[in-house]
């Protein structure tokens, strides 16, 4: 089964955390109050910016700019620490860029056995 041309799955190799006091930006006609960004990068120039917004902010739909190999996913700021914890503690992690169904854009781990727990 092949993926549609406007979708891409990439392994996240690096990430960068950006904190904002409060950046107000118009994204697709929606005024968004940005508090933090986690930039997830993979091979071949693929990037997903997971943008964390204030609790009172509106949320635009996820965006995938196919020609730029870049996606934008929007989440509440209260989820940022759990998201970063996942990036720090799981491997491999994948970014799913979906132009066909933007609402399905995601960041996922691979399958793990039940009860695996933390390794020392």
NORKAUR-V478576 format. One record per helix or strand of 2 or more residues. SS is the DSSP state (h for helix, s for strand). FROM is the first residue (numbers start at 1). TO is the last residue. If there is no record, write none. Layout:
ss->SS from->FROM to->TO
ss->SS from->FROM to->TO
This chain:
ss->s from->7 to->11
ss->s from->14 to->27
ss->s from->30 to->41
ss->h from->43 to->45
ss->s from->47 to->53
ss->s from->63 to->65
ss->h from->66 to->68
ss->s from->70 to->76
ss->h from->77 to->89
ss->s from->93 to->98
ss->h from->102 to->104
ss->s from->106 to->109
